[in-house]
Amino acid sequence: MSISELIGKFEGELKSLVAFVEDASIRWKITDEGKWLEKFGAKVKQFYERSLEGQI
């Protein structure tokens, strides 16, 4: 199963997160794992904060 097929099976916020991870893997092209994790962590934090705002 490809990532695109997997994304198609999810809904809502989870679908957005999985699509983001796929995009990050392809576009960032960061070879330093620490830098990749730092950037990914920042994006996940933004995603989480936005999802909390939507619940209020």
C-alpha positions, -999 to 999 in steps of 0.1 A, spaced: 0 0 0 14 34 -9 13 64 14 -13 80 -9 -36 50 -5 -31 51 32 -39 89 34 -71 81 15 -82 58 43 -79 84 70 -103 113 78 -101 147 93 -71 157 115 -53 124 112 -55 126 74 -39 161 75 -11 148 98 -3 118 77 -3 140 45 21 165 64 45 137 73 46 125 37 52 161 25 80 166 51 97 134 40 98 144 3 103 182 5 127 189 33 156 168 20 174 173 54 202 147 58 208 155 95 183 135 115 184 159 144 175 189 123 147 169 106 133 159 140 135 195 152 116 208 122 91 180 124 85 186 161 79 223 154 53 214 127 36 189 149 33 214 177 17 239 153 -7 212 141 -16 203 177 -21 239 187 -44 246 157 -64 215 165 -69 227 201 -81 261 188 -107 243 167 -121 225 197 -128 256 218 
